[in-house]
Amino acid sequence: MRAMLPVVAPDAPRLTDVLASAIASVRGEPNRLALGPAEVAIVVLVDGLGAHNLRARAGHARRLSSTFGKRDVVRTVFPSTTAAGITSFTTGLEPGEHGIIGYRVFDDTADRTVNLLSGWEADRTDPLAWQPHATLFDRAVEQGVRAVAVGPGRYRASGFTRAALRGAEYRAAESIEDRFAAARELAEEGGPAVAYVYVPELDMAAHAVGWESDRWLAELERVDAAFGDLDRGMPRGTGLLVTADHGVVDVAAHKHVLIDRDPALVDGVRHVAGDPRCLYLTFEPDLDAARREALVARWRAAEEHRAWVLTREEAIASGAFGPVASAALPRIGDLVVAARSLVAYYDGRDPNPGPRAMVGQHGSATDEEVRVPLIRAGAYAR
């Protein structure tokens, strides 16, 4: 029987609920996460801190773990990659709706692939065209709630920031500790206000040397200490949430699958996009139905024992992307290959070998990648 992508219960708490619920709580409104009222909401997104990762290293994050119960888990989006996850977090929409549907995707208007995380300027991509929806920050400001995003200065004017964070005042703070301190200062200024704090250091360490490394542990300990300081020093009436965009798995180099080693898997493939754990394959436009079916069959025979191998239509029908806007359809690719075991897919013909040095990986639909914490403190403590 063909393995299908996991189905998420409609009432399950999702990453798309987190920021929306925090803003609603500041307005004294009911919300999906049943957060109580707060004057100021601080929502910290720790890139790459999956529920599995945190539980496995709980001894190095005692402050976070002390408030992290079995119920304190939400599911991120598919694909479980930063560009899609953060945009869903800041818009409340699924990737198929907002259109930032992967790390690298096919641009059918120019017959190319584009990087939707860091390649906006290099690829001359218009953020407002690719992500046209109002953000939750836009709506918060319209409703009289001050919205602030706190992150490294290098992201202030990036294309991705304009796509996903527009509407928020951007405050630059370079260290983890300074970002948490900036959030505390915002709380001291009073509400109604919401602050989004971005922490990329764990994800960067995981990609470089793995989440089981000493470097990753050191960054986790820094986040834990900063969280503890903020939790103790916040003004009354401040709600604090800590979540993530995805979890991380470590993939050894000998587990890399070079798809071009089997010419039958790339014969008829025009573009390879997505993430190493969630490929989007766009076929040559002149492939007839029989050749398309044969290519899909070859992929299934080769990889279905360790990956979900689905046509675009099958993946969309599964509900994995949420409702899919017409503009986002070609960005998915004709075939989706999402890893189920600890492998990562690469095209050995790519002239840039840099990504193959990554240890920590994410993008697929395994529990380790899609289950993320939702830690509540301050006015949100259970």
N, C-alpha and C positions, 0 to 999 in steps of 0.2 A: 504493500500500500504506500502511496506517495506521501512523504512527510510534508505537512502544511505548516505555515507559520502559526505560532501560538495565537489563540484568540483571547483578547482581553475582555473581561466582563464589562458591560456598559456602565455599571455603577462603581467600578474600581477607581480609586483615587489616582489621578494622573498628574504628570508634571504640568500639563496645561491648566490645572486647577490652582496651582500654588500662588502665583503672583496675583491672579484675579481674586482669589479668596482673601489675600492680605489687603488688597485695595478695598474690597467690600467691607472688611472688618473695620478699617479706618473710617469708613462712611457709616458704620453702625448697621450694616445690612447683612442679611443671612448669606451664607456662602457654602460652596461645595465641601469645604474642609471643616465646617462647623467651628471656625475660629471665633473666639469671643472678641468684643470690642477692644480697640487699641487707638491711642492718639497718633502713634507713629509705628509703622511696620518696617522692620529691617529683614530683608530676605537675602541670605548669603548663598550663592551658587558656587560650590567647589567643583571645578571641572574635573571629572574623572573619579569622583569619590562614590563608588557603588556601595550598595548595602552589604554585599559580600565582602568587598575590600575593607570596609569599616569594621565589620564583625570579626574578620580574621585578624585584625590588628587593634582590637579593642584595648589591649593593655597599653598601647601608645597613644590612645585618645580617650583618657579616662573621663574627661569632662563631657565630651560629646557622647560617649557610650553610656554615661550615667543617666542620660535622658533619652536614650535610643531604645525604645521598646519594640516588641514584635509587630505592633500595629503601625509603627512609624516608617512605613515604606510606601512609596508611590512608584508608578511605572513611567518610564520615559517613553519617547516616541520611537518609531521605526522610520528610517535607520537610526541607530543609537549613536549618532555622531554630533559633534558640537554645533555645527552650523544649523542643523535641523532642530536640535534640542533647545538651544537658547532661543531661537526664533519662535518656537512653540511656547516656550516659557513666557516670552515677552508679548506675544499676541493672543495667547489662549487658543490658538488654532493648531490643527494637525498639519504635518508637513505637506500633505496633498493640497491643503487649502491655501497656505501662505506661499508655497512654491519653492522655499529653500529646502529642497528635498534630498540633499546629500552634500557630501564634501566637494566632490567634483561631479558635474553633470553635463549632459549633452545640451548644447544650444542649437536648436534646429533652425534658428534664423540665420546662423552663420556657419553651420556645419563644422562645429568645433566643440571641445569640452572646455568648461570654465570652472575655476576654483571659487566656491561660494563662501569660503571662510577668509582666505587671505589674498585672493587673486583679483579682487574687484578692480583695482587701479590698473594692474598689468593687463587684464583682459578687457579693459574699457567697458565694464559692465555697469549699467545704471541700477543702483539699489532700489529706486522707487519703481522701476519697471518690473524688476524681478520679485519684489515684495511690496505690493501696492496697498496692503491693508494697514489701517490704523493700529498702532500698538496699544497695549494696556496703559502705557505711560501717557500717550495722547489722550486717552479717555479719562484717565485720572485727573489730568490737568484741567480738562473741560469741566470736570465735576468738582473743582476746587481743592484737589489734593496735590500738594507739591510732590514732584517725582524727581529723584536724583539717582544717577548711576555712578558707582564708584569703582574705578578700575585703573590699570596702568595707563600712563599718559600716552603710550604708543598707540593705543586703540581709540583715542578720543575722536579722531576725524576719519577713521577707516570706513571703507565702503560697507563692511558688515555692521558696524555701529550705526550707520545711517539706515541700513535696512531693518535692523532688529531693535535698536534702542532709541529711535527718534521719539521726541516728546519729552525725554528726560534731560535734566541738566547733568552734564558730565563733570564729575570731580575727579581729578587725577591724583592717585596715591600709589607710590611705587612698591612699597613692601606690604606684605600681608598685615603686619601690625598697624601700619599707617592706614590701610583701608578700613580695618575694624575701628580704629580711632576716629576716622572721618564719619563713620556711621554713628558712633556715639555722639559726636558733635552735632550731627543732624538731629538726633533724638532730643538733645538738650535745647535745640532751637524751637522745638515744639511742633505740634501738628495742626491740621491733618497733613501727614506726609508719609511717603513710602520711599525707602532706599533699597536699591539693588546693589549688592557687593559681589564683585566677580573675583574669583581666586583661581588663576590658571596654573599655579606652580605644581600641583600634584600631577596634573595631566602631562605637563612638560617633562617632569621627572620620569613618569611611567613610560612615555614614548622613548625617552633617551636610554634608560637603564632598567626599566621594568618596575611594576608596583611592589614587587617583593624585595626591592633594593633598600639599602640603608639611606640613600638619598630621598626616596619616596617617604620612608618613615620619618625622616627629619622634617620634611615639609608637613606631614600630617601632624607631628607634634607641635609645630609652629601654629597651625590652624587651631589645634585644640587649645593651646594656651591663649591665643587671641580670643577665641570664643568664650573661654572662661572669664577673661578680663572684661569682655563686653557684657556678658550676662550679669556679672556682679555690679558693673558700674552704670547700667542703663537707668534712666529716669523711670519712675513708675508710669504705667500706661503705655510702655513700649513693648510691642510684640516682636519676637525674634524667631525666624525660621532658618534652618540650614538644609539645603538640598543639593542636588547635582544634576548634570545633564545626561550622564551615562556612567556605567561602571567600566572596569578595565580587566582584560585578561592578558597574560604574558604569553607570547608565541615565540618559541625558539626558532632560530634561523633554519634549522633542518626541517621545520614544519612549514616553510614557505612553499607554495605551489606556483611554479612558473607556468602559466597557462600556454605560453607559446611553445613549450617543449613538445606539445602534442599539436601538430599543425591542423588536425581536424577540428580542434576547439576554437581556432581563430580564423579558419577559412570561412569567410562570409561575415566576419565581425569588422565593422568600420571604426567604432570607437569603444574604448574600455574606460569606464568612469566609476564613480562611487567611491568606496573605501576598500582596503584590502580584505576586510571581513564582510563586505556587502557590495559585490560588483554589480554595476549596471552595464550591460552589453548592448550596444546599438548595432543593428545589422545593416549590411549594405542595402541601399534602397531598392536595388534591382533583384533582390532575392525573391524568387517565386515561392508560393505557399509550400510546395514540396521540399524545396531546399531549406526553408525556414524550419519546417517540422523536423527535418533530418538533423539540422544543427542543434535544435533543442534536445532531440533524442540523444545525440552524442554527449552533450553536457550532462544529461541525466544519467547516462550509463557510466560516465567517468566520475561524477562528483556527488551523486545523490546519497551515497552512503555516509557523507560527512557534511552535507550542505543542503539547505532548502534551495531547490532549483525550480523557479517559477517564471512563467511568462508574465509580461506586464499585466495582461488581463487577469491572470490568476492571482497575482499579488494584490491588485486593486480589489478584486472580489473578496479577498480575505479580510478586507478592512484595515490592513496594516498601516496604510498611509492616511486613513480617514477619508473624507470626501476629497476627490481629486479634481482640481480646476483644469479646464481644457489647456491652459498654458503650461501646466505642469506635466501633462501626459508624456510628452517626448523626453522630458528630463529623467524619467525613470529608466529608460532603456527598454529594449525589446525582451531582455531576459535578466532576471534578478538571481544572483547566486550569493546566498547568505550563509556563512559558515555555521555549522552546528558543533563541530569539534574544534580543537585548538590548532587551526590552520589559518594562514593568511594568503590571499591570492595576489599575485603580481604578474605583470606583463614584462618579461625579460627584454623586450625590444624597447622599452622606455629608455630614452637617453639619460634620464635623471635617476641614478641608482640610490639616491639619498633615502627615500622612504623605506627601502629594504633594511635600513639600519635600525628601524624602530623595533622596540621590544614589546612595550605595552600597546595593545590594540583594542579596538571597539568598532561598533557599527552594526553588528548582527542582532538577533532577537533572543539570545540565550539569557537565562535568568541573571547570570553574572554581569551582563551588559545593560539590561533594561530595568533592573530593580535598583532604585536609589533611595537614600534615606530622606525622611522629612522629620527633622528634629525640631521640637517646639520648646521655647523658653520665654521667660518674661511673662507678658500678658497672655501668651499662647500656651503656657505650660499646662499639661493635663492635670 
